[in-house]
Amino acid sequence: MQYIDDKAAIIVAPNGARKTKQDHPALPITTAEIVADVIACRDAGAAMVHLHARDKNGLHSLAIDDNLLTQEAVKTAVGDSVIVQLTTEAIGQYTPQQQMQLIKETTPEAASFGLNELIPDDSYLPEAEKFFNWVADSGMIAQYILYSAEDLTRYFSLIKQGILPNKNHHLLFVLGRYHKDLLSSPRDLLPFLKQPDFKQLMESGDKRWAACAFGPSEQKCLTSAMLMGGDIRVGFENNLHNSHGAKAHSNAQQVTDIKALTSLLNIDLHDAHSFRKALLG
């Protein structure tokens, strides 16, 4: 198999949409906390940050003002040394139109999209086609979040239909989302990797992909992904614990731990600059 390059990238997801300080006291909620966390994770080895803005009450927000405030504060602090990715995650609170409007108003360098949220059925296809073509034309890095092999099959179908323009894509496989207690296993990678269109894509080296995982086997899952040519995502959004089952000290510690594994495995890492180049070709 041929891959785009021999390097992997570490993405960090510091807070997610649902967790609070009650889940972990180091979970960043305020803008200042998020900025400090991104800097620490960058210094530990993260090339990209997956941002969830929070409102004044600490709740997940897709409000334009909340996201502009968070995005600008982070960008001011880190410049181009981290790829800043905004989420469109709806968590049942926001419509596809609100998700798309967020990205149109904030125009981030990168954004993540859950296909089942933005295109819940075929009636949304015409609007989605216009939106995703605008995303591609703007030069934005689009990450498509996929929870199953069926999601991956749908992704390729949407490309073949012309709904998704075939450039500047990054795929994120969420391992174990549908398992009891959100427990992931390296075996959860297999349905994605065996999908026929994806096998062809891997052989051509045409797109990058990444994995994230839940539970005590997170590091095993991410190590398996890197050995198969993927990038990885760590952070409190998916997992609050280290590989020994104790609560991780911080997001930066999770990045440090996985970076130590890459050193042992002789896997070179992208920084933001080289990762940006790899994603945009």
Sequence and secondary structure as in RCSB ss.txt:
>XXXX:A:sequence
MQYIDDKAAIIVAPNGARKTKQDHPALPITTAEIVADVIACRDAGAAMVHLHARDKNGLHSLAIDDNLLTQEAVK
TAVGDSVIVQLTTEAIGQYTPQQQMQLIKETTPEAASFGLNELIPDDSYLPEAEKFFNWVADSGMIAQYILYSAE
DLTRYFSLIKQGILPNKNHHLLFVLGRYHKDLLSSPRDLLPFLKQPDFKQLMESGDKRWAACAFGPSEQKCLTSA
MLMGGDIRVGFENNLHNSHGAKAHSNAQQVTDIKALTSLLNIDLHDAHSFRKALLG
>XXXX:A:secstr
   S S B EEE  STTT  TTT TT   SHHHHHHHHHHHHHHT SEEEE  B TTS B   HHHHHHHHHHHH
HHHTTSSEEEEE   TTTS HHHHHHHHHHH  SEEEEEHHHH SSGGGHHHHHHHHHHHHHTT EEEEEE SHH
HHHHHHHHHHTTSS SSSEEEEEEETTTSGGG   GGGGHHHHHSHHHHHHHHHT  EEEEEE STTHHHHHHHH
HHTT EEEESTTT  B TTSSB S HHHHHHHHHHHHHHTT  B  HHHHHHHHH 
